[in-house]
Amino acid sequence: MRPIPILLISFLFGVATPGILVAQTAATSDYGQSSATGGHLPFLPLAPFANSFDSTSGSSRGFWFRSPTSCVITGLSVENEANRSRQSAALFVFGSAPPVYPAFHYTTASEVRAFVLDAAANTVQSFAPVVVRAGDYVAVLGGTGDGVSSTLTTSYSLGVMRSNVLGFNVVARRILTQNILRDNIAKGAGLGVATEGVGDGPCGRVRLYVSGQDAYGPAPHLVAATAPALGGTAKLDLHSGIASPQIGLLLMAGGRLPGIPTPYGNLNITLPFFITLPVPLGNGSASIPIPNDDKLAGVIVDWQGVVLDFATPLHGMSNGIEWRLGK
């Protein structure tokens, strides 16, 4: 995408918040909820299927994330493109992030919040509500098999999974175990789990059903890839979330709104929009040069993405990103 001309952004930033001369550190913050006008699901959105992974030893893969808000998990279901007859899975809630492989965390009985052993595949496995607090680390492992042999098949995603919990965006990353999932050790305690490097490998695809999630669903996700440092170039990444968008837009304003409903989703930034940038197919990046002008230090700028699918029709609006310009 072509960068915004420096003179234009300098003028607009000056208009947005004039007269701020105090030195500030460049910073970004993520706020608000993503939203879509349809396509809602009762489970956390999953990344698309990539391929199946067969573990003859019975080990498993899944995903983990730090919950951005409190929620209640009521069930799970392992994705089953391999058409196996049985599913096994384990749901955990941790107080800290899992370690990086080859280190392992050995789970305790109190961390195992749900366990499914050789249940019928392609069915939702419900259990007593699992209460998750904001800041808790949630992890799930799961696979499918025949309930007899040790082989367990994982449904792999295309890398990390951009999802949301009740509209608050998360990036779910890969978690693994080298132990056998289908045994009493896994159900009770002692299952070794770990992340894999930076966690950008494929995740095991397991549906986690969350109370109230069906008011949200797959929705756009806006990421501040770099901070808006004076004299530098800041970058925003827009991920469409919805299935088949024709176009996306990045909107820039001078303040926040508390998610005002519109025909395209919930508006998290104020009017008017000072800049509107097109993003082809709703997925892409914008590189934005920041003038090296001390008078801009401390200026606040807010961004939101909107993704449009006129064929479905299904539209969505992202979380908000707030910039504070500075050194």
C-alpha positions in Angstrom: 0.0 0.0 0.0 1.3 3.5 -0.8 2.3 5.6 2.2 0.4 8.7 3.1 2.2 11.9 2.1 4.0 13.4 5.0 2.6 16.9 4.5 -1.0 15.5 4.6 -0.5 13.6 7.7 1.3 16.5 9.4 -1.6 18.8 8.6 -4.2 16.3 9.8 -2.4 15.4 13.0 -2.0 19.1 13.7 -5.8 19.6 13.2 -6.7 16.5 15.3 -5.0 17.8 18.5 -3.2 21.1 18.1 -0.8 22.7 20.5 0.7 19.7 22.3 4.4 20.4 22.8 5.3 18.0 25.6 7.8 15.3 24.8 6.1 11.8 24.8 7.1 8.3 24.2 5.4 6.8 21.1 2.8 4.2 22.2 -0.1 2.2 20.9 -3.1 0.7 22.7 -5.8 -1.7 21.6 -9.4 -1.0 22.8 -13.0 -1.9 22.1 -14.6 -5.0 20.5 -14.7 -6.3 16.9 -18.1 -6.8 15.4 -19.8 -8.2 12.4 -23.3 -8.0 10.9 -23.8 -11.7 10.6 -22.1 -15.1 10.4 -22.0 -15.4 14.2 -20.9 -18.6 15.8 -21.4 -20.0 19.3 -17.7 -21.0 19.5 -14.5 -19.1 19.3 -13.6 -18.5 15.6 -11.0 -20.9 14.2 -8.4 -20.4 11.5 -9.1 -22.3 8.2 -8.1 -26.0 8.0 -4.7 -26.7 6.4 -4.1 -30.4 6.8 -4.4 -33.4 9.2 -1.5 -34.5 11.4 -1.5 -38.2 12.5 0.3 -39.1 15.7 0.8 -42.8 16.0 2.0 -42.3 19.6 -1.2 -40.6 20.6 0.2 -37.2 21.3 -1.8 -34.1 20.5 -1.8 -30.4 19.4 -4.0 -27.5 20.2 -3.9 -23.8 21.0 -3.6 -21.4 23.9 -4.3 -17.7 24.6 -4.5 -15.2 27.4 -8.2 -14.3 27.9 -8.8 -10.6 27.3 -12.1 -10.7 29.3 -14.0 -12.9 31.7 -16.0 -15.6 30.0 -17.7 -19.0 30.6 -16.7 -22.0 28.5 -19.5 -24.6 28.3 -18.4 -27.2 25.8 -15.9 -28.3 23.1 -15.8 -30.2 19.8 -12.7 -31.4 17.9 -12.7 -30.6 14.2 -12.8 -33.9 12.2 -11.8 -33.5 8.6 -10.2 -36.9 8.8 -13.6 -38.4 9.5 -12.6 -40.4 12.6 -15.3 -41.9 14.8 -14.1 -40.7 18.2 -12.7 -37.5 19.8 -10.6 -36.9 22.8 -9.7 -33.5 24.3 -8.5 -31.7 27.4 -9.2 -28.1 28.5 -6.8 -26.3 30.9 -6.8 -22.9 32.7 -3.3 -21.8 33.8 -2.0 -18.9 35.9 0.9 -18.2 33.5 1.8 -18.9 29.9 3.1 -22.4 29.0 6.9 -22.7 28.6 8.6 -22.9 25.3 9.6 -26.4 24.0 11.8 -28.3 25.0 10.8 -27.2 28.4 7.4 -28.6 29.6 4.8 -27.6 32.2 3.3 -30.7 33.8 -0.3 -30.1 34.4 -2.0 -30.4 37.8 -5.5 -31.7 38.5 -6.8 -28.2 39.3 -5.7 -27.0 35.9 -7.6 -29.6 34.0 -11.1 -28.1 33.7 -12.6 -30.6 31.2 -11.6 -33.9 29.8 -13.2 -35.8 27.0 -12.1 -39.5 26.3 -13.2 -41.3 23.2 -16.5 -39.5 22.9 -18.5 -39.7 19.6 -16.9 -37.5 17.0 -18.8 -34.6 15.4 -20.7 -33.9 18.6 -20.5 -31.0 21.1 -19.3 -32.3 24.4 -20.9 -30.2 27.1 -19.6 -29.9 30.7 -20.1 -27.9 33.9 -19.4 -24.2 33.1 -15.7 -23.3 33.2 -15.3 -19.7 34.5 -12.4 -17.9 33.0 -11.2 -14.6 34.4 -9.6 -11.8 32.4 -5.9 -12.6 32.3 -6.2 -16.3 32.7 -4.3 -18.5 30.2 -6.6 -21.0 28.4 -5.3 -24.0 26.5 -7.0 -26.9 24.7 -5.6 -30.1 23.2 -7.7 -32.4 21.0 -7.7 -35.0 18.3 -9.8 -37.7 16.7 -9.3 -41.5 16.4 -11.1 -44.8 16.4 -11.1 -45.3 20.1 -9.0 -48.4 19.8 -5.6 -47.7 18.3 -3.2 -45.2 19.8 -3.2 -42.9 16.7 -4.7 -39.5 17.2 -5.4 -37.1 14.3 -5.1 -33.3 14.8 -6.9 -30.9 12.5 -4.2 -28.3 11.7 -4.8 -24.6 11.1 -3.0 -22.3 8.7 -0.6 -21.0 11.3 -1.7 -18.9 14.3 -5.4 -18.3 14.9 -6.8 -14.8 15.0 -9.9 -15.1 17.1 -12.1 -13.2 19.5 -13.6 -13.8 23.0 -16.9 -11.9 23.2 -15.6 -9.5 20.6 -12.2 -8.8 22.3 -9.5 -10.0 19.9 -6.9 -12.6 20.7 -4.1 -14.4 18.8 -4.3 -18.1 19.7 -1.0 -19.9 19.3 0.2 -23.5 19.1 0.5 -25.8 22.1 1.6 -29.4 22.1 2.2 -32.4 24.2 4.4 -35.4 23.5 2.5 -37.5 26.0 -0.5 -39.8 25.3 -3.7 -37.7 25.6 -6.0 -40.7 25.9 -5.1 -41.9 29.4 -5.7 -41.3 33.0 -2.5 -39.3 33.5 -3.8 -36.7 31.1 -7.2 -36.7 32.8 -5.7 -36.2 36.3 -2.3 -34.6 36.3 1.2 -34.9 34.8 0.6 -34.1 31.1 3.6 -32.2 29.8 2.5 -29.2 27.7 4.6 -26.6 25.9 4.4 -23.9 23.3 6.6 -24.2 20.2 9.2 -21.4 19.6 7.4 -18.2 18.9 4.2 -20.2 18.5 3.6 -19.4 14.8 3.2 -23.0 13.7 -0.2 -24.7 13.0 -2.6 -25.0 15.9 -4.9 -27.9 16.7 -8.4 -26.9 15.8 -10.9 -27.4 18.6 -14.1 -25.5 19.0 -14.6 -23.9 22.4 -18.2 -22.9 23.1 -18.5 -19.7 25.1 -21.7 -18.3 26.6 -22.7 -15.2 24.6 -20.2 -15.8 21.8 -23.0 -16.1 19.2 -23.5 -12.3 19.5 -20.0 -11.9 17.9 -18.2 -14.3 15.6 -15.5 -14.0 12.9 -14.8 -10.2 12.7 -12.0 -7.9 11.6 -8.9 -7.6 13.7 -6.7 -4.4 13.5 -3.1 -4.7 14.8 -0.6 -1.9 15.5 2.5 -3.6 14.1 4.8 -0.7 15.0 4.6 2.4 17.2 4.2 5.9 15.7 7.6 7.4 16.4 8.4 10.8 15.2 10.5 10.6 12.0 9.7 6.9 11.6 7.1 4.9 9.7 4.3 3.3 11.7 2.5 0.2 10.4 -1.1 -1.1 10.8 -2.2 -4.6 9.8 -5.8 -5.4 9.0 -7.1 -9.0 9.1 -10.5 -9.4 7.6 -11.9 -12.2 9.8 -15.0 -12.6 7.6 -14.9 -15.2 4.8 -15.1 -13.4 1.5 -14.6 -9.6 1.7 -14.3 -7.4 -1.4 -12.6 -4.5 0.3 -11.4 -3.1 3.6 -10.9 0.5 4.8 -8.7 2.0 7.5 -10.4 5.0 9.1 -8.5 7.6 11.1 -10.1 9.9 13.6 -9.3 12.0 16.7 -11.0 10.1 19.5 -12.8 7.0 20.8 -16.4 5.9 20.9 -17.9 3.1 23.0 -19.0 0.8 20.1 -21.9 2.7 18.5 -24.0 0.4 16.3 -24.0 1.1 12.5 -25.1 -1.0 9.5 -21.5 -2.1 9.1 -20.7 -3.0 12.7 -19.9 -1.0 15.9 -18.1 2.3 15.5 -15.2 2.6 18.0 -13.8 6.0 16.7 -15.3 9.5 16.5 -16.5 11.4 13.4 -15.3 12.9 11.1 -12.8 10.5 9.5 -9.6 12.5 8.6 -8.2 9.7 6.4 -9.8 6.7 4.7 -7.3 4.2 3.2 -8.4 1.2 1.0 -7.2 -2.3 1.9 -7.7 -4.7 -1.0 -9.8 -7.7 0.0 -9.8 -6.6 3.6 -6.4 -8.0 4.3 -3.2 -6.0 4.2 -0.9 -3.4 5.8 -0.6 0.4 5.7 2.8 2.1 6.2 2.3 5.6 7.5 5.3 8.0 7.7 5.3 10.3 10.8 6.9 13.7 10.4 9.9 14.4 12.6 8.2 17.4 14.3 8.4 17.8 18.0 5.1 19.8 18.0 3.4 16.5 17.2 4.7 14.8 20.4 1.7 13.6 22.4 -0.9 13.9 19.6 -3.5 11.2 19.9 -4.9 9.5 16.8 -7.4 6.7 16.6 -7.9 4.0 13.9 -10.5 1.4 13.0 -10.9 -1.0 10.2 -14.1 -1.8 8.3 -14.4 -4.8 6.0 -17.2 -5.1 3.4 -18.6 -8.2 1.7 -21.4 -7.1 -0.7 -22.0 -10.6 -2.0 -23.0 -12.2 1.3 -23.8 -9.5 2.4 -21.6 -9.5 5.6 -19.7 -6.6 7.0 -17.6 -6.0 10.0 -15.7 -3.4 12.0 -12.5 -4.0 13.9 -11.3 -3.1 17.4 -9.9 0.4 17.8 -6.2 1.3 17.8 -5.0 4.4 19.5 -1.7 6.0 18.7 0.2 8.5 20.9 2.9 10.1 18.7 6.3 10.5 20.3 10.0 9.7 20.4 
